[in-house]
Amino acid sequence: MRRTTFFILCLEGATLSFNVAAASALIPSISREFGVPQFVTGRIVWLYMVPYGIAALFYGPLVRIINAKRVELVCFFLFCLSNLLAAFSPNILTLFAARFLTGVFGASVIPLAIILIGKDTQAEHRGKSVGIFFSATFVASLLGLFLSGLLAWRWLFLIPAIFGILLWIHMWMYLPDFKPDTGKAVVHYPVLFKNRAAVSLLAYIFFISMLYHGVQQWLAVYFSSTYNFSQFAISMLITLTSLSGIIGEAAGGLFSDMFGRSKTAAAGILLMALSACVLVFKLPLFFLASVMVIWGLGWALNHAGLSTMLTDLPEAFLNESASLNSSMRFISGGIGMVCAGVLMQKSFTLGFLASCAGLTGLVLLRARLLGVK
């Protein structure tokens, strides 16, 4: 893959990810401005994730018949406009609509990146490329989280809108054309669902994402309600999950090539289970920060391992598997947030223990679901 193309893909992923994690950190601030309960404002997260997950299903097959550059130029431009709408939302309903649109159009970025890495990178180097790409997304997420503790919440949507428009100009000028695979409307989802390895991997991704987002997206509310932390403290704690994630994604990519994709993912899930269990206790700030580091590292190792496994699937349905990856992660993430929210409103302890049990169960079922020892 050409370095210029890979660099543009990384910048796209970074722009997409800038406010994804920060959105949950901003829930307390947005609630105060619009005068709505925090568990209502929390909808800005799943109203982005679920439309993202559904829309992602279409982009992989779509680039078989339409030049991927054209698809990405249209979608990325509309993604930027949706962020602009969010930045200037006069009420919570407008913000909900803006987040919905942002999810629909932003869903094109990750599938395209995985498709191109899978097609244009040798198998022994894919883990490294996947790790670098997702490290870029974690860097952007880290920056967004850090700034969410310093800037008014509207800036977290205005910044990616402005930067995205500048990047869009660069994409229009320098992103190469991608010849459609067939020129025909061929959809290989039926073929993919006949492949046991692909179905098992995607099912595993579905459940791990559901459990992860069930915890991650309510952390700001947990810190606000249980510890009464300021917006700055909340943002800095969640920032630590992205900071460790940068290291974890790069390391996870290398470990996937060196020790195996599945083992890397399992190690990450065990770290996540440990973190969720420890959150049951009310901890001093230093220990709480340490738990956030371990939680973010665990997610990144798991993410890099499973994402690299996707690039190893047969090329015949690489487009569909890339789309389904994003779809499963975001739909299940939205479902996980909604379900965990029901538990968290009753008891944060109950929510964390349920997540810990689910994560531990996934590790125990790894051999059966992923077909490995």
Phi, psi and chi 1 to 4 in degrees:
 res  aa     phi    psi   chi1   chi2   chi3   chi4
   1 MET       -  135.5 -179.8 -177.1  -64.6      -
   2 ARG   -63.3  142.4  -69.4  171.8   52.5 -172.2
   3 ARG   -62.1  -38.7  -69.7 -175.1  177.6 -179.6
   4 THR   -61.6  -43.8  -58.5      -      -      -
   5 THR   -63.2  -46.1  -57.8      -      -      -
   6 PHE   -63.5  -37.9 -174.1   64.4      -      -
   7 PHE   -64.1  -42.6 -177.9   65.7      -      -
   8 ILE   -63.9  -42.6  -70.3  174.7      -      -
   9 LEU   -60.4  -41.5  -67.8  176.1      -      -
  10 CYS   -64.3  -39.9  -72.4      -      -      -
  11 LEU   -67.8  -36.6  -72.4  178.8      -      -
  12 GLU   -62.1  -47.5  -85.8 -166.1  -84.2      -
  13 GLY   -60.4  -37.2      -      -      -      -
  14 ALA   -66.9  -43.2      -      -      -      -
  15 THR   -63.7  -42.7  -53.7      -      -      -
  16 LEU   -59.5  -40.6  173.6   73.8      -      -
  17 SER   -87.5   -7.9  -57.7      -      -      -
  18 PHE   -53.2  -44.5  178.9   79.0      -      -
  19 ASN  -115.0    9.4   58.4   25.3      -      -
  20 VAL   -63.4  -52.1  171.4      -      -      -
  21 ALA   -73.9  -35.6      -      -      -      -
  22 ALA   -65.1  -27.8      -      -      -      -
  23 ALA   -57.0  -43.3      -      -      -      -
  24 SER   -69.3  -32.6   62.8      -      -      -
  25 ALA   -68.4  -25.1      -      -      -      -
  26 LEU   -86.2   -6.0  -67.0  170.5      -      -
  27 ILE   -52.2  -48.0  -69.9  172.6      -      -
  28 PRO   -60.0  -42.4  -26.4   37.3      -      -
  29 SER   -66.4  -43.9  -64.4      -      -      -
  30 ILE   -65.1  -38.6  -63.5  172.7      -      -
  31 SER   -60.2  -42.9  -67.4      -      -      -
  32 ARG   -64.6  -42.0  -75.2 -167.2  -64.8  -90.0
  33 GLU   -67.1  -43.0  177.7  167.1  -25.9      -
  34 PHE   -92.2   -6.5  -70.4  134.9      -      -
  35 GLY    67.3   41.5      -      -      -      -
  36 VAL  -124.2  155.5  -64.6      -      -      -
  37 PRO   -61.8  151.2  -22.0   33.4      -      -
  38 GLN   -63.2  -36.5  -67.9 -172.0   41.4      -
  39 PHE   -72.0  -17.3  -81.1   96.5      -      -
  40 VAL   -81.3  -46.1  172.9      -      -      -
  41 THR   -60.6  -28.9  -55.7      -      -      -
  42 GLY   -55.9  -16.0      -      -      -      -
  43 ARG   -63.8  -19.6  -65.0  173.6 -172.7  172.2
  44 ILE   -61.9  -19.9   65.3  169.5      -      -
  45 VAL   -82.5  -56.1  177.5      -      -      -
  46 TRP   -75.7  -20.9   64.8  -99.1      -      -
  47 LEU   -70.9  -15.2  -82.1  172.0      -      -
  48 TYR   -90.3  -43.9  167.6   86.4      -      -
  49 MET   -70.8  -45.2  -62.9 -179.4   73.3      -
  50 VAL   -67.9  -48.3  173.9      -      -      -
  51 PRO   -59.8  -36.5  -24.4   35.0      -      -
  52 TYR   -58.6  -48.0 -178.3  112.9      -      -
  53 GLY   -63.3  -38.9      -      -      -      -
  54 ILE   -71.2  -44.5  -65.1  172.2      -      -
  55 ALA   -64.7  -34.2      -      -      -      -
  56 ALA   -59.1  -26.3      -      -      -      -
  57 LEU   -61.5  -25.7  -67.8  170.9      -      -
  58 PHE   -92.5  -23.4  -61.9   94.2      -      -
  59 TYR   -73.0  -37.3  -69.2  116.1      -      -
  60 GLY   -59.8  -54.8      -      -      -      -
  61 PRO   -62.9  -32.5  -24.6   35.5      -      -
  62 LEU   -62.5  -37.7 -173.6   62.9      -      -
  63 VAL   -76.1   -0.2  -63.2      -      -      -
  64 ARG   -75.2  -27.7  -80.1 -154.4  176.0   95.3
  65 ILE  -113.8  -15.2   57.9  174.9      -      -
  66 ILE  -127.6  139.1  -58.2  177.0      -      -
  67 ASN   -49.7  122.2 -172.3  -37.1      -      -
  68 ALA   -59.7  -29.3      -      -      -      -
  69 LYS   -64.3  -42.6  177.1  178.7  179.4  178.2
  70 ARG   -65.0  -43.6  -64.2  179.9 -177.0  175.4
  71 VAL   -58.3  -46.1  173.6      -      -      -
  72 GLU   -69.8  -36.7 -160.7   55.7   21.0      -
  73 LEU   -63.1  -44.1  -75.5  174.2      -      -
  74 VAL   -66.6  -49.1  171.2      -      -      -
  75 CYS   -66.1  -41.3  -70.7      -      -      -
  76 PHE   -69.6  -35.0 -162.0   67.5      -      -
  77 PHE   -64.8  -44.1 -177.9   74.3      -      -
  78 LEU   -68.6  -31.5  -66.7  173.9      -      -
  79 PHE   -61.4  -43.3  166.0   80.9      -      -
  80 CYS   -63.9  -42.8  -64.6      -      -      -
  81 LEU   -64.5  -35.7  -67.9 -175.4      -      -
  82 SER   -66.0  -38.8  -59.8      -      -      -
  83 ASN   -64.7  -36.2  -91.3  -63.8      -      -
  84 LEU   -64.5  -41.0 -161.9   63.0      -      -
  85 LEU   -62.0  -41.7  175.8   63.0      -      -
  86 ALA   -62.4  -40.3      -      -      -      -
  87 ALA   -63.2  -31.3      -      -      -      -
  88 PHE  -110.9   22.7  -67.6  101.1      -      -
  89 SER   -62.6  127.2  -64.1      -      -      -
  90 PRO   -83.5  -13.9   29.9  -34.8      -      -
  91 ASN  -154.7  172.1   52.4   58.3      -      -
  92 ILE   -68.1  -31.4 -166.7   68.2      -      -
  93 LEU   -67.1  -39.4  -67.7  179.5      -      -
  94 THR   -64.6  -39.5  -56.3      -      -      -
  95 LEU   -64.1  -39.8 -178.2   58.0      -      -
  96 PHE   -60.0  -45.5  -73.9  162.6      -      -
  97 ALA   -63.4  -41.6      -      -      -      -
  98 ALA   -63.6  -41.2      -      -      -      -
  99 ARG   -66.6  -36.6  -68.5  -67.2  -72.7  166.1
 100 PHE   -59.2  -48.9  177.2   91.1      -      -
 101 LEU   -66.9  -37.8  -65.6  172.2      -      -
 102 THR   -60.0  -40.7  -56.3      -      -      -
 103 GLY   -65.6  -43.0      -      -      -      -
 104 VAL   -60.4  -47.0  169.3      -      -      -
 105 PHE   -85.9  -28.3  -61.5  118.9      -      -
 106 GLY   -73.1  -16.5      -      -      -      -
 107 ALA   -66.9  -10.1      -      -      -      -
 108 SER   -78.7  -22.2   64.0      -      -      -
 109 VAL   -68.7  -55.2  174.9      -      -      -
 110 ILE   -66.5  -45.7  -56.5  -61.8      -      -
 111 PRO   -56.7  -42.6  -27.2   36.5      -      -
 112 LEU   -61.2  -42.9  175.9   61.7      -      -
 113 ALA   -62.6  -45.5      -      -      -      -
 114 ILE   -66.2  -39.5  -68.8  179.0      -      -
 115 ILE   -59.8  -47.9  -70.3  167.5      -      -
 116 LEU   -67.8  -39.4  -65.9  179.8      -      -
 117 ILE   -64.1  -42.6  -69.9  172.3      -      -
 118 GLY   -64.2  -34.3      -      -      -      -
 119 LYS   -86.4  -35.1  -71.9 -176.2  175.6 -179.7
 120 ASP  -109.2    6.5  -63.1  -19.8      -      -
 121 THR  -124.8  135.9  -53.5      -      -      -
 122 GLN   -64.3  148.9  -65.7  179.5  -18.5      -
 123 ALA   -56.0  -39.1      -      -      -      -
 124 GLU   -73.8   -8.7   60.4  -90.9   23.3      -
 125 HIS  -115.3   -0.4  -60.3  -57.8      -      -
 126 ARG   -65.9  -38.3  -73.9  176.6 -168.3  155.3
 127 GLY   -57.8  -42.3      -      -      -      -
 128 LYS   -63.0  -45.9  179.0 -179.7  178.0 -178.3
 129 SER   -65.2  -42.9  -64.1      -      -      -
 130 VAL   -61.9  -42.5  169.0      -      -      -
 131 GLY   -62.2  -43.6      -      -      -      -
 132 ILE   -65.6  -43.2  -68.2  173.2      -      -
 133 PHE   -59.3  -50.5  173.7   79.1      -      -
 134 PHE   -74.0  -22.5  -76.2  110.8      -      -
 135 SER   -64.5  -38.1  -74.1      -      -      -
 136 ALA   -62.1  -38.4      -      -      -      -
 137 THR   -67.8  -35.3   68.0      -      -      -
 138 PHE   -71.5  -35.0  -90.8   76.7      -      -
 139 VAL   -60.5  -46.0  169.1      -      -      -
 140 ALA   -64.4  -41.7      -      -      -      -
 141 SER   -61.9  -40.8 -179.7      -      -      -
 142 LEU   -61.2  -46.1  170.5   67.4      -      -
 143 LEU   -62.8  -42.9  178.8   60.0      -      -
 144 GLY   -62.6  -42.6      -      -      -      -
 145 LEU   -64.5  -42.0  -80.5  166.6      -      -
 146 PHE   -61.8  -45.8  177.8   76.9      -      -
 147 LEU   -69.9  -24.1  -68.3  177.1      -      -
 148 SER   -65.5  -20.1   70.8      -      -      -
 149 GLY   -88.0   -8.3      -      -      -      -
 150 LEU  -116.4  -32.9  -58.2  174.5      -      -
 151 LEU  -106.5  159.2  -57.8  176.6      -      -
 152 ALA   -62.3  148.0      -      -      -      -
 153 TRP   -59.1  -29.1   66.7  -93.9      -      -
 154 ARG   -64.2  -29.1  -65.7  179.3 -175.4  -85.5
 155 TRP   -64.6  -26.9  -80.3  100.0      -      -
 156 LEU   -69.3  -15.7  -86.6  -64.5      -      -
 157 PHE  -103.6  -28.6  -60.5  101.5      -      -
 158 LEU   -71.7  -39.3 -174.8   59.3      -      -
 159 ILE   -60.6  -50.8  -71.1  172.5      -      -
 160 PRO   -66.5  -26.2   20.8  -31.9      -      -
 161 ALA   -65.4  -45.8      -      -      -      -
 162 ILE   -69.7  -49.5  -64.1  172.2      -      -
 163 PHE   -62.6  -38.1 -178.7   82.4      -      -
 164 GLY   -63.0  -39.1      -      -      -      -
 165 ILE   -64.7  -40.9  -68.8  -63.3      -      -
 166 LEU   -64.3  -40.9  -63.8  176.0      -      -
 167 LEU   -67.2  -36.9  176.2   59.2      -      -
 168 TRP   -58.8  -40.8 -176.4   87.9      -      -
 169 ILE   -61.6  -42.8  -64.1  172.1      -      -
 170 HIS   -64.6  -39.8 -169.3   79.8      -      -
 171 MET   -63.0  -44.1  -70.4  165.2   58.0      -
 172 TRP   -61.0  -35.5  178.1   67.7      -      -
 173 MET   -84.2  -38.1  -64.6  174.4   61.6      -
 174 TYR  -119.3  -17.0  -61.8  108.1      -      -
 175 LEU   -70.3  124.2 -168.1   67.0      -      -
 176 PRO   -71.1  160.1   27.0  -34.4      -      -
 177 ASP   -72.5  144.9  -72.2  -38.1      -      -
 178 PHE  -116.0  114.1  -59.2  103.3      -      -
 179 LYS   -64.5  129.1 -175.8  179.0  179.3 -179.4
 180 PRO   -56.6  147.9  -23.5   34.2      -      -
 181 ASP   -63.3  -47.2  -68.2  -11.8      -      -
 182 THR  -127.8  -24.6   63.1      -      -      -
 183 GLY    77.5    2.1      -      -      -      -
 184 LYS  -121.0  154.0  -61.2  179.2 -179.1  178.9
 185 ALA   -78.8   78.3      -      -      -      -
 186 VAL  -103.7  126.6  178.8      -      -      -
 187 VAL  -120.3  122.5  178.9      -      -      -
 188 HIS  -103.9   21.2  -71.4  162.7      -      -
 189 TYR   -60.1  -41.7  -75.0  121.1      -      -
 190 PRO   -60.0  -38.4  -25.9   36.5      -      -
 191 VAL   -66.6  -42.6  177.9      -      -      -
 192 LEU   -60.6  -43.4 -176.4  149.2      -      -
 193 PHE   -71.2   -8.2  -74.2  121.5      -      -
 194 LYS   -89.6   -9.9  -67.7  179.2 -178.8  177.9
 195 ASN   -91.9  113.5 -175.1  -74.0      -      -
 196 ARG   -62.4  -40.5 -176.0  179.4 -177.8  -81.6
 197 ALA   -63.2  -41.5      -      -      -      -
 198 ALA   -67.6  -44.7      -      -      -      -
 199 VAL   -63.8  -43.0  171.7      -      -      -
 200 SER   -63.7  -43.3  -63.2      -      -      -
 201 LEU   -63.3  -44.4  175.0   57.5      -      -
 202 LEU   -67.7  -34.8  -70.5  167.2      -      -
 203 ALA   -64.5  -41.1      -      -      -      -
 204 TYR   -62.3  -43.9 -154.9   79.1      -      -
 205 ILE   -61.9  -40.4  -71.9  172.6      -      -
 206 PHE   -58.1  -49.8 -177.9   92.9      -      -
 207 PHE   -73.1  -38.1  -71.9  112.0      -      -
 208 ILE   -67.5  -37.5 -174.3   62.7      -      -
 209 SER   -67.3  -39.4 -178.6      -      -      -
 210 MET   -61.0  -43.6 -175.9  172.3   66.7      -
 211 LEU   -71.6  -38.9  -67.5  167.1      -      -
 212 TYR   -63.2  -52.1  166.9   74.6      -      -
 213 HIS   -70.2  -25.4  -72.4  -72.9      -      -
 214 GLY   -60.8  -27.3      -      -      -      -
 215 VAL   -95.1  -52.3  173.1      -      -      -
 216 GLN   -57.1  -44.0 -179.8   71.4   17.9      -
 217 GLN   -76.5  -11.1  -55.7  -57.3  -17.5      -
 218 TRP  -108.3    5.6  -67.6  115.6      -      -
 219 LEU   -61.8  -40.6  -75.2  174.2      -      -
 220 ALA   -63.1  -42.6      -      -      -      -
 221 VAL   -65.6  -39.2  177.0      -      -      -
 222 TYR   -61.6  -47.2  171.0   63.1      -      -
 223 PHE   -65.8  -35.7  -65.8  146.3      -      -
 224 SER   -71.8  -44.1  175.5      -      -      -
 225 SER   -78.0  -41.9  -57.8      -      -      -
 226 THR   -86.1  -40.0  -56.8      -      -      -
 227 TYR  -106.5  -12.8  -67.6   89.7      -      -
 228 ASN    57.6   38.2 -160.7   29.2      -      -
 229 PHE   -72.3  155.9  -73.6  151.4      -      -
 230 SER   -74.5  167.1   66.4      -      -      -
 231 GLN   -59.2  -38.5  179.3   64.6   61.4      -
 232 PHE   -62.7  -47.5  177.8   78.1      -      -
 233 ALA   -63.6  -41.2      -      -      -      -
 234 ILE   -61.0  -47.9  -68.5  170.3      -      -
 235 SER   -63.2  -40.3  -64.9      -      -      -
 236 MET   -67.0  -38.1  -67.8  -52.2  100.8      -
 237 LEU   -64.7  -44.9  -78.4  169.5      -      -
 238 ILE   -71.3  -28.3  -58.4  179.2      -      -
 239 THR   -57.7  -35.3  -66.4      -      -      -
 240 LEU   -62.0  -30.1  -69.0  173.8      -      -
 241 THR   -67.0  -34.3   65.9      -      -      -
 242 SER   -79.3  -35.1  -71.2      -      -      -
 243 LEU   -61.0  -48.3 -178.9   60.6      -      -
 244 SER   -69.9  -26.8   59.8      -      -      -
 245 GLY   -66.2  -33.2      -      -      -      -
 246 ILE   -59.7  -48.0  -64.5  169.7      -      -
 247 ILE   -66.1  -42.1  -59.0  170.6      -      -
 248 GLY   -64.5  -38.3      -      -      -      -
 249 GLU   -66.0  -46.5  -74.8  -71.3   -8.2      -
 250 ALA   -64.0  -45.9      -      -      -      -
 251 ALA   -65.8  -39.9      -      -      -      -
 252 GLY   -61.7  -38.2      -      -      -      -
 253 GLY   -63.7  -45.0      -      -      -      -
 254 LEU   -66.5  -43.4  -67.7  175.0      -      -
 255 PHE   -63.6  -34.3  -68.5  163.4      -      -
 256 SER   -62.4  -38.9  -66.4      -      -      -
 257 ASP   -74.1  -33.5  -70.6  -21.7      -      -
 258 MET   -87.1  -45.3  -65.4  171.0   60.6      -
 259 PHE  -112.8  -11.5  -54.1  115.3      -      -
 260 GLY   116.8  143.2      -      -      -      -
 261 ARG   -65.0  -47.9  -57.2    8.8  177.5  165.5
 262 SER   -66.2  -42.2  177.3      -      -      -
 263 LYS   -63.6  -39.0  -70.4 -179.0  179.9  178.3
 264 THR   -63.5  -44.6  -58.8      -      -      -
 265 ALA   -63.3  -42.6      -      -      -      -
 266 ALA   -63.8  -40.9      -      -      -      -
 267 ALA   -60.6  -39.9      -      -      -      -
 268 GLY   -65.5  -40.9      -      -      -      -
 269 ILE   -65.7  -37.0  -64.2  171.9      -      -
 270 LEU   -63.0  -39.7  -76.7  173.8      -      -
 271 LEU   -64.7  -37.8  -69.6  176.9      -      -
 272 MET   -65.6  -42.5  -67.3  168.1   63.5      -
 273 ALA   -61.6  -42.6      -      -      -      -
 274 LEU   -61.0  -44.0  174.4   63.8      -      -
 275 SER   -64.0  -45.7  -58.2      -      -      -
 276 ALA   -61.1  -37.6      -      -      -      -
 277 CYS   -66.7  -42.3 -176.3      -      -      -
 278 VAL   -68.4  -29.0  173.5      -      -      -
 279 LEU   -64.5  -14.1  -77.8  173.6      -      -
 280 VAL   -59.8  -32.0  167.6      -      -      -
 281 PHE   -90.6  146.5  -54.4   98.0      -      -
 282 LYS   -81.6  113.5 -169.7  167.7 -176.6  179.4
 283 LEU  -108.0  153.9  -56.0  169.8      -      -
 284 PRO   -61.8  156.9  -21.4   32.7      -      -
 285 LEU   -55.8  -42.4 -177.1   58.3      -      -
 286 PHE   -60.7  -46.2  173.1   78.4      -      -
 287 PHE   -68.9  -35.6  -69.8  104.3      -      -
 288 LEU   -62.4  -41.5 -162.3   58.6      -      -
 289 ALA   -62.8  -39.9      -      -      -      -
 290 SER   -63.4  -39.5  -59.8      -      -      -
 291 VAL   -63.3  -38.9  172.5      -      -      -
 292 MET   -63.7  -37.7  -69.4  -62.1   96.0      -
 293 VAL   -64.0  -46.0  170.3      -      -      -
 294 ILE   -66.0  -40.8  -64.0  171.5      -      -
 295 TRP   -59.8  -48.4  171.3 -101.2      -      -
 296 GLY   -65.6  -39.3      -      -      -      -
 297 LEU   -63.7  -42.9 -179.1   63.8      -      -
 298 GLY   -61.7  -45.5      -      -      -      -
 299 TRP   -61.9  -40.9  168.5 -109.9      -      -
 300 ALA   -67.2  -42.4      -      -      -      -
 301 LEU   -61.3  -45.2  -71.5  173.2      -      -
 302 ASN   -62.4  -44.6  146.2   76.1      -      -
 303 HIS   -62.7  -45.8 -172.9  -91.1      -      -
 304 ALA   -65.1  -41.7      -      -      -      -
 305 GLY   -63.4  -48.1      -      -      -      -
 306 LEU   -69.7  -37.7  -65.9  179.8      -      -
 307 SER   -65.4  -37.3  -64.7      -      -      -
 308 THR   -68.6  -35.4  -54.1      -      -      -
 309 MET   -59.7  -34.3  -71.3 -179.4   73.4      -
 310 LEU   -62.8  -39.8  -84.5  170.4      -      -
 311 THR   -69.8  -14.6   66.1      -      -      -
 312 ASP   -87.4   -7.8  -64.0  -28.6      -      -
 313 LEU   -69.0  157.4  -68.0  174.2      -      -
 314 PRO   -53.6  140.2  -28.4   36.7      -      -
 315 GLU   -65.1  -21.3 -171.5  172.4  -25.6      -
 316 ALA   -56.7  -33.9      -      -      -      -
 317 PHE  -127.4   32.5   47.2   76.0      -      -
 318 LEU   -61.3  -41.8  176.6   62.0      -      -
 319 ASN   -60.3  -45.9  -69.5   38.3      -      -
 320 GLU   -67.6  -40.1  -77.6   76.7   11.9      -
 321 SER   -66.8  -35.1   61.7      -      -      -
 322 ALA   -65.9  -42.2      -      -      -      -
 323 SER   -66.8  -44.0  -73.2      -      -      -
 324 LEU   -64.7  -31.6  -90.4  170.7      -      -
 325 ASN   -58.4  -52.9  171.1   54.1      -      -
 326 SER   -63.8  -40.3  -69.7      -      -      -
 327 SER   -62.2  -49.6  178.5      -      -      -
 328 MET   -62.1  -43.2  -68.0  -61.4   95.3      -
 329 ARG   -62.7  -41.3  -71.9 -173.6 -175.3  -81.0
 330 PHE   -86.7  -38.8  -80.5   78.0      -      -
 331 ILE   -63.9  -47.7  -69.9  177.1      -      -
 332 SER   -66.0  -34.4   64.3      -      -      -
 333 GLY   -63.2  -42.2      -      -      -      -
 334 GLY   -64.7  -42.6      -      -      -      -
 335 ILE   -62.8  -42.6  -67.2  172.0      -      -
 336 GLY   -61.3  -39.5      -      -      -      -
 337 MET   -66.1  -43.1 -176.2 -177.0 -178.8      -
 338 VAL   -64.2  -47.6  172.2      -      -      -
 339 CYS   -65.5  -44.6  -66.9      -      -      -
 340 ALA   -65.4  -32.3      -      -      -      -
 341 GLY   -60.7  -36.2      -      -      -      -
 342 VAL   -62.8  -43.2  174.5      -      -      -
 343 LEU   -70.2  -42.6  -65.7  177.3      -      -
 344 MET   -64.0  -34.8  -61.0  -72.3 -171.1      -
 345 GLN   -64.5  -31.4  -72.3 -173.3   70.4      -
 346 LYS   -80.8  -45.4  -64.5  178.9  179.0  178.4
 347 SER  -166.6  121.9  167.6      -      -      -
 348 PHE   -63.1  -34.8  -77.3  106.7      -      -
 349 THR   -59.6  -44.5  -64.2      -      -      -
 350 LEU   -61.4  -42.7 -178.8   60.8      -      -
 351 GLY   -63.6  -44.6      -      -      -      -
 352 PHE   -67.2  -40.6  -68.2  138.5      -      -
 353 LEU   -65.9  -38.3  -73.6  177.2      -      -
 354 ALA   -64.1  -40.8      -      -      -      -
 355 SER   -65.6  -42.9  -63.3      -      -      -
 356 CYS   -59.9  -44.0  178.9      -      -      -
 357 ALA   -64.3  -42.2      -      -      -      -
 358 GLY   -64.7  -42.7      -      -      -      -
 359 LEU   -64.5  -42.3  -69.4  164.8      -      -
 360 THR   -62.6  -40.0  -56.4      -      -      -
 361 GLY   -61.6  -38.2      -      -      -      -
 362 LEU   -63.9  -39.0  -82.0 -178.2      -      -
 363 VAL   -64.9  -42.3  174.8      -      -      -
 364 LEU   -66.4  -30.5  -64.0  175.6      -      -
 365 LEU   -93.4    6.0  -68.0  172.1      -      -
 366 ARG   -56.2  -46.5  178.7  175.5   67.0  101.4
 367 ALA   -61.2  -42.0      -      -      -      -
 368 ARG   -71.4  -42.3  175.5  170.3  -66.2 -175.1
 369 LEU   -76.1  -37.6  -72.3  176.2      -      -
 370 LEU  -102.1   -4.5  -60.7 -178.6      -      -
 371 GLY    67.9   36.0      -      -      -      -
 372 VAL  -129.8  164.6  -64.7      -      -      -
 373 LYS   -96.5      -  -64.4 -179.0  179.6  179.9
